[in-house]
Amino acid sequence: MLKAIITDGFAVNPGDLSWEPISKICDLRVYEKLTDEEAAELIEDAECIFTNRTKITRNVLEQHPAVKFISAMGTGFDMIDIEACKEKEITVCNVPGYSTPSVAQVAFALLLNTAFDLNGFASSVKNGKWTGMPGFHFEHYRFTELAGKTIGIFGCGSIGTKMAKICKSFDMRVLATKKSRTSGNEDGIEFTSPDDLLHNSDFVSIHCPLNNETRGMVDKNFISKMKDGAVLINTSRGAVLNEQDVADALFRGKLSGLGVDVLATEPPVPDNPLLSAPNTIISPHCAWTSKEARIRLIDCLAKNLNEYIAGQKPSNSVI
């Protein structure tokens, strides 16, 4: 039976799910979390590797020639050396789409909380600022009506499209841009150029992959093209943002709010500039972690592996 290893399964399955869809089709070893160095040692003679964040580098692959199949346990696969895999004819898969409803829900929750300071209002009640008082000073808390505002979806794939549909239900105008489309209309989404989107959007939500083109994309130049007082949302990859430039824009008031579920370094280092930036909401890269999404993820991992074992090209093959 094919030998497989999960290098860091704790995030996908902290104990509330079963690996059985995968374990029934291979000899599976599951580790909660291996460092990059530990993984290099413990892969041993496994033919298949499943990784969430553990890096599978060229050096690792050269030490373990038995590896023929690698799957990211998620959509992003930047932890895998794709060029080395191409040279060594290793099949690489990811799992796109499994978390689309969950990530779009969190992206909108971040947007909604930057528009309506729910924590501020609720805290004021708990702190006695409403009890027995004839007037409540609501002006101290942010509340912006979304109807009639413009949301710009930067990268309109499956998650971006889902986000657009949610925003439309709140009567927002939806602009979108993606590499393959910058004009036309579809299902109420107005496609336009990146510059036009930034210039006209009250909220900008990032939904693009991390690659050489997008790394550090949201920098001083990008932000300078945005409307004064716009809000930025990011649930893609943290490194898409130049975090210092974003923090500077928040302190200056160029950006009036930020909602992110991802950071360039996770967990964050204490001097990450976003941790002290004003009007900022940061959640701990949890948008993909709903139980429903993780069940779909495990099922899709098993499907990809089953297709590989059967000699087929997996449905979600990257190479």
C-alpha positions in Angstrom: 0.0 0.0 0.0 1.2 3.5 -0.8 2.9 5.2 2.1 1.8 8.8 2.9 2.6 11.4 5.5 0.7 14.4 6.8 3.4 16.9 8.0 1.1 19.3 10.0 -2.4 18.1 10.4 -3.4 20.0 13.6 -4.9 22.9 11.8 -7.1 20.9 9.4 -8.1 18.4 12.0 -7.4 19.3 15.7 -9.4 16.2 16.7 -12.9 16.9 15.7 -12.7 15.1 12.3 -11.5 11.8 10.9 -8.7 11.1 8.5 -10.4 8.0 7.4 -11.2 9.1 3.9 -7.5 9.2 3.3 -6.2 6.5 5.7 -8.4 3.9 4.1 -6.6 4.2 0.8 -3.0 4.5 2.0 -0.6 3.7 4.8 -0.9 7.1 6.5 1.3 8.7 9.2 -0.1 11.9 10.7 1.9 14.4 12.6 0.3 17.3 14.3 3.0 19.8 13.4 6.5 19.2 12.1 9.1 21.9 11.6 10.6 22.1 8.2 13.7 20.4 9.5 11.7 17.6 11.3 9.7 16.9 8.1 12.9 16.5 6.1 14.0 13.8 8.4 10.6 12.0 9.0 9.4 11.8 5.4 11.5 8.7 5.1 10.2 6.4 2.3 6.8 8.1 1.9 5.6 8.4 -1.7 2.9 11.0 -0.8 3.2 14.2 1.2 0.3 16.3 2.5 1.4 19.7 3.8 -0.4 22.7 5.2 2.4 25.1 6.0 5.5 22.9 6.3 7.9 23.7 3.4 8.8 21.1 0.9 11.9 22.4 -0.7 14.3 21.2 -3.4 16.7 20.0 -0.7 13.9 17.9 0.9 13.0 16.3 -2.4 16.6 15.5 -3.2 16.9 13.7 0.1 13.7 11.7 -0.5 13.5 10.4 -4.1 10.6 8.2 -3.3 8.2 11.2 -3.2 6.0 11.2 -6.3 2.9 13.1 -5.1 2.6 16.2 -3.0 -0.7 18.0 -2.0 -1.2 21.3 -0.3 -3.9 21.0 2.3 -5.6 24.1 1.0 -5.7 26.4 -1.9 -2.3 28.0 -1.7 0.8 26.0 -2.6 3.6 28.5 -2.1 5.2 26.2 0.5 6.0 23.7 -2.3 9.0 24.1 -4.6 7.0 23.8 -7.9 10.1 24.1 -10.2 11.8 21.3 -8.4 8.7 19.2 -8.6 8.4 19.8 -12.4 12.0 18.7 -12.9 11.5 15.6 -10.8 8.1 14.9 -12.4 6.3 14.9 -9.1 2.5 15.4 -9.2 1.4 18.4 -7.1 -2.2 19.1 -6.1 -4.0 21.7 -4.2 -7.6 22.0 -3.0 -9.4 25.0 -4.5 -12.9 26.0 -3.6 -13.3 24.0 -0.4 -13.4 27.1 1.8 -15.1 29.6 -0.6 -18.3 30.2 1.4 -16.4 30.4 4.7 -13.7 32.8 3.4 -16.2 35.1 1.7 -18.3 35.1 4.9 -15.2 36.2 7.0 -14.2 38.8 4.4 -17.7 40.3 4.6 -17.6 40.1 8.4 -14.4 42.1 8.4 -15.9 44.6 6.0 -19.1 44.8 8.1 -17.2 45.4 11.3 -15.1 48.2 9.8 -18.4 49.8 8.7 -20.3 49.2 12.0 -18.2 49.1 15.2 -20.1 46.2 16.8 -17.4 45.7 19.5 -17.4 49.4 20.3 -21.2 49.6 20.7 -21.4 46.4 22.7 -18.6 47.3 25.0 -20.2 50.7 25.7 -23.3 48.8 27.0 -21.2 46.5 29.1 -19.3 49.4 30.5 -22.5 51.1 31.7 -22.5 53.9 29.1 -26.1 53.3 28.2 -27.6 52.1 31.5 -29.8 54.8 33.0 -28.6 57.5 30.7 -31.2 59.7 28.9 -28.9 60.0 25.8 -26.4 57.7 24.3 -23.4 59.3 22.6 -23.5 57.1 19.4 -21.2 59.5 17.6 -18.2 58.0 19.3 -18.6 54.8 17.4 -18.3 54.1 13.7 -21.5 53.3 11.7 -21.4 53.6 7.9 -24.3 52.5 5.8 -23.2 50.1 3.1 -26.1 50.7 0.7 -24.9 52.8 -2.1 -21.3 52.4 -1.3 -18.8 50.8 -3.8 -16.9 47.7 -3.1 -13.9 46.9 -5.3 -13.0 43.2 -5.6 -9.4 42.8 -6.5 -9.1 39.3 -7.9 -12.5 38.0 -8.8 -12.2 34.2 -8.7 -14.6 32.0 -6.8 -14.1 33.7 -3.4 -14.2 37.2 -4.9 -17.4 36.3 -6.8 -19.0 35.0 -3.7 -18.0 38.2 -1.8 -19.5 40.3 -4.7 -22.8 38.5 -4.4 -22.9 39.1 -0.6 -22.1 42.8 -1.1 -24.8 43.1 -3.8 -27.4 41.9 -1.3 -26.5 44.9 0.8 -27.2 47.2 -2.2 -23.6 48.0 -2.8 -22.1 48.8 -6.2 -19.6 46.1 -7.1 -16.5 46.8 -9.2 -14.0 44.0 -9.9 -10.8 43.4 -11.7 -8.8 40.3 -12.5 -5.9 39.4 -14.7 -8.1 38.0 -17.4 -10.9 40.6 -17.3 -11.0 44.3 -16.9 -14.1 45.3 -18.8 -17.8 44.3 -19.2 -20.6 43.4 -16.8 -21.6 40.0 -15.5 -24.3 39.2 -12.9 -24.2 42.8 -11.6 -20.4 42.9 -11.3 -18.8 45.7 -13.3 -15.3 44.7 -14.4 -12.8 47.5 -14.8 -9.1 48.3 -14.7 -7.2 48.1 -11.4 -6.6 51.9 -11.3 -10.3 52.7 -12.0 -11.3 50.2 -9.3 -9.0 51.8 -6.7 -10.0 55.3 -7.6 -13.7 54.6 -7.2 -14.1 52.1 -4.4 -15.0 52.9 -0.8 -13.9 49.4 0.2 -11.3 47.3 -1.5 -11.2 43.5 -0.8 -8.2 41.5 -1.9 -8.8 38.0 -3.3 -5.7 37.3 -5.4 -3.1 34.5 -5.0 0.4 35.2 -3.7 3.0 35.0 -6.5 5.9 37.1 -7.8 3.5 39.7 -9.2 1.3 40.1 -6.2 3.9 39.9 -3.4 4.0 43.4 -1.7 1.5 44.6 -4.3 -0.5 46.7 -1.8 2.2 49.4 -1.2 2.5 53.2 -1.2 1.8 53.4 -4.9 -1.2 51.1 -4.8 -2.6 53.0 -1.8 -2.0 56.4 -3.4 -4.5 55.4 -6.1 -7.3 54.6 -3.6 -10.0 57.0 -2.5 -9.1 59.0 0.6 -10.6 57.3 3.6 -11.2 53.9 1.9 -11.2 50.7 3.8 -9.0 47.7 2.9 -9.9 44.1 3.4 -7.5 41.1 2.9 -8.3 37.4 3.3 -5.9 36.2 0.6 -2.3 36.0 1.7 -0.6 38.4 4.2 2.5 39.0 2.0 0.3 40.7 -0.7 0.4 43.7 1.6 3.4 45.8 2.3 2.4 46.0 6.0 4.5 49.0 6.9 3.0 51.0 4.0 -0.5 50.0 5.0 0.1 50.9 8.7 1.5 54.3 7.6 -1.6 54.9 5.5 -3.8 54.1 8.5 -1.9 56.5 10.8 -2.1 59.3 8.2 -5.9 58.7 7.6 -5.4 57.8 3.9 -7.0 54.5 4.9 -9.8 54.8 7.4 -9.9 51.1 8.3 -8.3 47.7 7.8 -9.7 44.2 8.2 -7.3 41.3 7.6 -7.4 37.5 8.4 -3.8 37.0 7.2 -0.3 38.5 7.9 3.0 38.2 6.1 4.5 36.3 9.1 2.2 34.1 11.1 2.0 34.1 14.1 2.9 37.8 13.9 6.2 39.1 15.4 5.7 41.7 18.2 6.8 44.6 16.1 4.4 44.0 13.2 3.3 47.5 12.4 -0.4 46.5 11.9 -0.7 45.4 15.5 -0.6 49.0 16.7 -2.2 50.6 13.7 -5.6 52.5 14.3 -8.9 51.2 13.1 -7.6 47.8 12.4 -9.2 44.4 12.9 -7.0 41.3 12.7 -8.3 37.7 12.9 -5.9 34.8 13.2 -6.0 33.3 9.7 -9.2 31.4 10.6 -11.4 32.1 7.6 -10.9 28.6 6.2 -11.4 26.7 9.5 -15.1 26.2 9.7 -15.9 22.5 10.2 -17.9 22.4 7.0 -14.9 23.7 5.0 -12.4 21.3 6.6 -14.7 18.3 5.9 -14.8 19.3 2.2 -11.0 19.7 2.3 -10.3 16.2 3.6 -12.8 14.7 1.1 -11.0 16.5 -1.7 -7.6 15.4 -0.5 -8.8 11.8 -0.7 -10.3 12.3 -4.1 -7.0 13.7 -5.5 -5.0 10.8 -4.0 -7.5 8.2 -5.3 -7.2 9.6 -8.8 -3.4 9.5 -8.6 -3.4 5.9 -7.4 -5.7 5.0 -10.3 -3.1 6.4 -12.7 -5.2 9.4 -13.6 -4.3 13.1 -13.5 -5.9 14.4 -10.3 -8.8 16.8 -10.8 -6.9 19.5 -8.8 -3.5 18.9 -10.3 -1.2 22.0 -10.2 1.5 20.1 -12.3 
